[in-house]
């Protein structure tokens, strides 16, 4: 009987020790989990703070770039075509000359002015001239159905070119080759000036040939 009781006590001690060991393991597990959670929170806080700082710097850079872009947008050219009287060219009657060059070709001499009302420089300017019969120019017109002919004036023929903004005015003389003689009379004409980034200024007016 004593041996059986001793055996049971020994078995009970072994189970108690096993239970105590498991309890210690559970304590270490929770302690480790709490430590890992604390480390995770610390890392999360560090990463979140770093991301917030990066986002703030990015927003500051975006604001600076936006302000610079707005400054560029404000400095744009705005071209207006004028007669030599300083009034808008559209609707005016402008006297022109028909001259014969030394090589025998005929030219129509048109005098006008350009005003840059915008804040930015005009950039290189290109001119297109449109006419109707009997004034025959070198090319047929495709973009203006009211006119049959057109001719081009390259940027190199403008003097000055790339005019500044701030209501800067400059007068120009366009010498346009025409086919054949042009009888005295009044004829419709159209000018288009291409400038800046895809901007166009245009005027329809009447020329008087004498």
C-alpha positions as a Markdown table, in Angstrom:
| # | Residue | x | y | z |
|---|---|---|---|---|
| 1 | Unk | 0.0 | 0.0 | 0.0 |
| 2 | Unk | 2.8 | 2.4 | 0.9 |
| 3 | Unk | 4.5 | 1.7 | -2.4 |
| 4 | Unk | 1.4 | 2.5 | -4.3 |
| 5 | Unk | 0.8 | 5.7 | -2.3 |
| 6 | Unk | 4.5 | 6.7 | -2.9 |
| 7 | Unk | 4.0 | 6.0 | -6.6 |
| 8 | Unk | 1.0 | 8.2 | -6.8 |
| 9 | Unk | 2.8 | 11.0 | -5.0 |
| 10 | Unk | 5.7 | 10.7 | -7.4 |
| 11 | Unk | 3.3 | 10.7 | -10.4 |
| 12 | Unk | 1.5 | 13.7 | -9.0 |
| 13 | Unk | 4.9 | 15.5 | -8.5 |
| 14 | Unk | 5.8 | 14.8 | -12.1 |
| 15 | Unk | 2.5 | 16.1 | -13.4 |
| 16 | Unk | 2.8 | 19.2 | -11.3 |
| 17 | Unk | 6.3 | 19.9 | -12.5 |
| 18 | Unk | 5.1 | 19.3 | -16.1 |
| 19 | Unk | 2.2 | 21.7 | -15.5 |
| 20 | Unk | 4.5 | 24.3 | -13.9 |
| 21 | Unk | 6.9 | 24.0 | -16.9 |
| 22 | Unk | 4.0 | 24.5 | -19.3 |
| 23 | Unk | 2.9 | 27.6 | -17.3 |
| 24 | Unk | 6.4 | 29.0 | -17.5 |
| 25 | Unk | 6.4 | 28.3 | -21.2 |
| 26 | Unk | 3.1 | 30.2 | -21.5 |
| 27 | Unk | 4.4 | 33.1 | -19.5 |
| 28 | Unk | 7.5 | 33.2 | -21.8 |
| 29 | Unk | 5.3 | 33.0 | -24.9 |
| 30 | Unk | 3.1 | 35.9 | -23.8 |
| 31 | Unk | 6.2 | 37.9 | -22.7 |
| 32 | Unk | 7.8 | 37.3 | -26.1 |
| 33 | Unk | 4.5 | 38.1 | -27.9 |
| 34 | Unk | 4.3 | 41.4 | -25.9 |
| 35 | Unk | 7.9 | 42.2 | -26.8 |
| 36 | Unk | 7.3 | 41.5 | -30.5 |
| 37 | Unk | 4.2 | 43.6 | -30.4 |
| 38 | Unk | 6.1 | 46.5 | -28.8 |
| 39 | Unk | 8.8 | 46.1 | -31.5 |
| 40 | Unk | 6.2 | 46.1 | -34.2 |
| 41 | Unk | 4.6 | 49.2 | -32.8 |
| 42 | Unk | 7.9 | 51.0 | -32.7 |
| 43 | Unk | 8.8 | 50.0 | -36.2 |
| 44 | Unk | 5.3 | 51.0 | -37.5 |
| 45 | Unk | 5.7 | 54.4 | -35.7 |
| 46 | Unk | 9.2 | 54.9 | -37.3 |
| 47 | Unk | 8.0 | 53.9 | -40.8 |
| 48 | Unk | 4.8 | 56.0 | -40.5 |
| 49 | Unk | 6.8 | 59.0 | -39.3 |
| 50 | Unk | 9.3 | 58.6 | -42.2 |
| 51 | Unk | 6.5 | 58.3 | -44.7 |
| 52 | Unk | 4.8 | 61.4 | -43.3 |
| 53 | Unk | 8.0 | 63.3 | -43.6 |
| 54 | Unk | 8.6 | 62.1 | -47.2 |
| 55 | Unk | 5.0 | 63.0 | -48.1 |
| 56 | Unk | 5.4 | 66.5 | -46.5 |
| 57 | Unk | 8.6 | 67.1 | -48.5 |
| 58 | Unk | 6.9 | 65.9 | -51.7 |
| 59 | Unk | 4.0 | 68.2 | -51.1 |
| 60 | Unk | 6.3 | 71.1 | -50.5 |
| 61 | Unk | 8.2 | 70.4 | -53.7 |
| 62 | Unk | 4.8 | 70.0 | -55.6 |
| 63 | Unk | 3.8 | 73.5 | -54.3 |
| 64 | Unk | 7.0 | 75.0 | -55.4 |
| 65 | Unk | 6.8 | 73.4 | -58.9 |
| 66 | Unk | 3.1 | 74.5 | -59.2 |
| 67 | Unk | 4.0 | 78.1 | -58.4 |
| 68 | Unk | 6.8 | 78.0 | -61.0 |
| 69 | Unk | 4.5 | 76.5 | -63.6 |
| 70 | Unk | 1.8 | 79.2 | -62.8 |
| 71 | Unk | 4.5 | 81.8 | -63.3 |
| 72 | Unk | 5.3 | 80.3 | -66.7 |
| 73 | Unk | 1.6 | 80.1 | -67.6 |
| 74 | Unk | 1.1 | 83.8 | -66.9 |
| 75 | Unk | 4.0 | 84.8 | -69.2 |
| 76 | Unk | 2.3 | 84.0 | -72.5 |
| 77 | Unk | 2.3 | 86.1 | -75.7 |
| 78 | Unk | -0.8 | 87.6 | -77.2 |
| 79 | Unk | -0.4 | 88.9 | -80.8 |
| 80 | Unk | -2.7 | 91.4 | -82.5 |
| 81 | Unk | -2.5 | 92.5 | -86.1 |
| 82 | Unk | -2.7 | 96.3 | -86.7 |
| 83 | Unk | -2.7 | 98.7 | -89.6 |
| 84 | Unk | 0.0 | 101.4 | -89.8 |
| 85 | Unk | -2.6 | 103.7 | -88.1 |
| 86 | Unk | -2.3 | 101.6 | -84.9 |
| 87 | Unk | -5.9 | 100.3 | -85.2 |
| 88 | Unk | -6.9 | 96.6 | -85.5 |
| 89 | Unk | -6.2 | 95.5 | -89.1 |
| 90 | Unk | -9.5 | 93.6 | -89.4 |
| 91 | Unk | -12.0 | 95.5 | -91.5 |
| 92 | Unk | -9.6 | 98.2 | -92.7 |
| 93 | Unk | -8.8 | 99.2 | -96.3 |
| 94 | Unk | -5.1 | 99.1 | -96.8 |
| 95 | Unk | -3.2 | 100.5 | -99.8 |
| 96 | Unk | -0.7 | 98.2 | -101.4 |
| 97 | Unk | 1.9 | 98.4 | -104.1 |
| 98 | Unk | 2.5 | 96.0 | -107.0 |
| 99 | Unk | 6.2 | 96.0 | -107.9 |
| 100 | Unk | 8.2 | 94.2 | -110.5 |
| 101 | Unk | 11.5 | 92.8 | -109.3 |
| 102 | Unk | 14.7 | 92.7 | -111.4 |
| 103 | Unk | 14.0 | 89.2 | -112.4 |
| 104 | Unk | 10.7 | 90.2 | -113.8 |
| 105 | Unk | 8.5 | 88.7 | -111.1 |
| 106 | Unk | 5.6 | 90.6 | -109.6 |
| 107 | Unk | 5.3 | 91.2 | -105.9 |
| 108 | Unk | 2.5 | 92.6 | -103.8 |
| 109 | Unk | 3.8 | 94.8 | -101.0 |
| 110 | Unk | 1.7 | 94.9 | -97.9 |
| 111 | Unk | 2.5 | 97.0 | -94.9 |
| 112 | Unk | 1.1 | 96.2 | -91.4 |
| 113 | Unk | 2.1 | 96.1 | -87.7 |
| 114 | Unk | 2.1 | 93.6 | -84.9 |
| 115 | Unk | 1.5 | 94.2 | -81.2 |
| 116 | Unk | 2.3 | 91.8 | -78.5 |
| 117 | Unk | -0.2 | 92.5 | -75.8 |
| 118 | Unk | 0.9 | 89.5 | -73.7 |
| 119 | Unk | 3.5 | 89.2 | -71.0 |
| 120 | Unk | 5.7 | 86.6 | -72.8 |
| 121 | Unk | 7.9 | 86.8 | -75.9 |
| 122 | Unk | 6.2 | 85.9 | -79.1 |
| 123 | Unk | 8.7 | 83.3 | -80.2 |
| 124 | Unk | 9.5 | 82.8 | -83.8 |
| 125 | Unk | 6.6 | 84.1 | -86.0 |
| 126 | Unk | 5.5 | 82.7 | -89.4 |
| 127 | Unk | 3.1 | 84.4 | -91.8 |
| 128 | Unk | 0.5 | 83.1 | -94.2 |
| 129 | Unk | -1.3 | 85.3 | -96.8 |
| 130 | Unk | -4.6 | 84.3 | -98.4 |
| 131 | Unk | -6.1 | 85.8 | -101.6 |
| 132 | Unk | -8.9 | 85.4 | -104.1 |
| 133 | Unk | -8.9 | 85.8 | -107.9 |
| 134 | Unk | -7.6 | 87.8 | -109.6 |
| 135 | Unk | -4.7 | 87.9 | -107.1 |
| 136 | Unk | -3.1 | 84.5 | -107.7 |
| 137 | Unk | -0.5 | 83.3 | -105.2 |
| 138 | Unk | 1.8 | 80.3 | -105.4 |
| 139 | Unk | -0.2 | 77.7 | -103.5 |
| 140 | Unk | -3.8 | 76.6 | -103.3 |
| 141 | Unk | -5.5 | 77.2 | -99.9 |
| 142 | Unk | -6.7 | 74.2 | -97.9 |
| 143 | Unk | -7.5 | 75.5 | -94.5 |
| 144 | Unk | -9.5 | 78.6 | -95.5 |
| 145 | Unk | -12.3 | 77.8 | -98.0 |
| 146 | Unk | -13.2 | 81.5 | -98.5 |
| 147 | Unk | -9.9 | 82.0 | -100.2 |
| 148 | Unk | -8.4 | 80.1 | -103.2 |
| 149 | Unk | -4.7 | 80.9 | -102.8 |
| 150 | Unk | -2.1 | 81.2 | -100.1 |
| 151 | Unk | 1.6 | 82.0 | -99.7 |
| 152 | Unk | 4.0 | 81.5 | -96.8 |
| 153 | Unk | 6.6 | 83.8 | -95.2 |
| 154 | Unk | 9.2 | 82.1 | -93.1 |
| 155 | Unk | 10.5 | 83.3 | -89.7 |
| 156 | Unk | 13.8 | 84.4 | -91.3 |
| 157 | Unk | 11.9 | 87.1 | -93.2 |
| 158 | Unk | 10.6 | 88.8 | -90.0 |
| 159 | Unk | 12.7 | 91.6 | -88.7 |
| 160 | Unk | 12.4 | 91.9 | -85.8 |
| 161 | Unk | 11.3 | 88.4 | -84.8 |
| 162 | Unk | 10.5 | 87.0 | -81.4 |
| 163 | Unk | 9.2 | 90.3 | -80.1 |
| 164 | Unk | 8.8 | 90.9 | -76.4 |
| 165 | Unk | 5.6 | 91.3 | -74.5 |
| 166 | Unk | 4.2 | 94.3 | -72.7 |
| 167 | Unk | 2.3 | 96.0 | -75.6 |
| 168 | Unk | 5.4 | 96.0 | -77.8 |
| 169 | Unk | 4.6 | 97.2 | -81.4 |
| 170 | Unk | 6.6 | 96.7 | -84.6 |
| 171 | Unk | 5.8 | 97.5 | -88.2 |
| 172 | Unk | 6.4 | 95.0 | -91.0 |
| 173 | Unk | 6.5 | 94.9 | -94.8 |
| 174 | Unk | 5.5 | 91.6 | -96.5 |
| 175 | Unk | 6.6 | 91.2 | -100.2 |
| 176 | Unk | 4.3 | 88.5 | -101.6 |
| 177 | Unk | 5.0 | 87.0 | -105.1 |
| 178 | Unk | 1.9 | 87.1 | -107.3 |
| 179 | Unk | 1.4 | 85.4 | -110.7 |
| 180 | Unk | 0.8 | 88.0 | -113.4 |
| 181 | Unk | -0.4 | 91.6 | -113.3 |
| 182 | Unk | -2.9 | 92.8 | -110.7 |
| 183 | Unk | -5.3 | 95.4 | -112.1 |
| 184 | Unk | -6.2 | 98.4 | -109.9 |
| 185 | Unk | -9.1 | 97.7 | -107.6 |
| 186 | Unk | -10.2 | 96.6 | -104.1 |
| 187 | Unk | -9.6 | 93.0 | -103.1 |
| 188 | Unk | -10.1 | 90.9 | -100.0 |
| 189 | Unk | -7.0 | 89.6 | -98.2 |
| 190 | Unk | -6.3 | 87.7 | -95.1 |
| 191 | Unk | -3.2 | 87.4 | -92.9 |
| 192 | Unk | -2.4 | 84.8 | -90.3 |
| 193 | Unk | 0.6 | 85.0 | -87.9 |
| 194 | Unk | 1.6 | 81.8 | -86.2 |
| 195 | Unk | 3.5 | 82.3 | -82.9 |
| 196 | Unk | 4.2 | 80.9 | -79.4 |
| 197 | Unk | 3.1 | 77.3 | -78.9 |
| 198 | Unk | 0.3 | 76.8 | -81.4 |
| 199 | Unk | -1.2 | 80.3 | -81.2 |
| 200 | Unk | -2.5 | 82.1 | -84.2 |
| 201 | Unk | -3.5 | 85.8 | -84.8 |
| 202 | Unk | -5.5 | 86.6 | -88.0 |
| 203 | Unk | -7.1 | 89.5 | -89.8 |
| 204 | Unk | -9.4 | 89.9 | -92.8 |
| 205 | Unk | -9.2 | 93.2 | -94.5 |
| 206 | Unk | -9.4 | 94.9 | -98.0 |
| 207 | Unk | -6.4 | 95.9 | -100.0 |
| 208 | Unk | -6.6 | 98.8 | -102.5 |
| 209 | Unk | -4.4 | 98.5 | -105.6 |
| 210 | Unk | -3.9 | 101.7 | -107.6 |
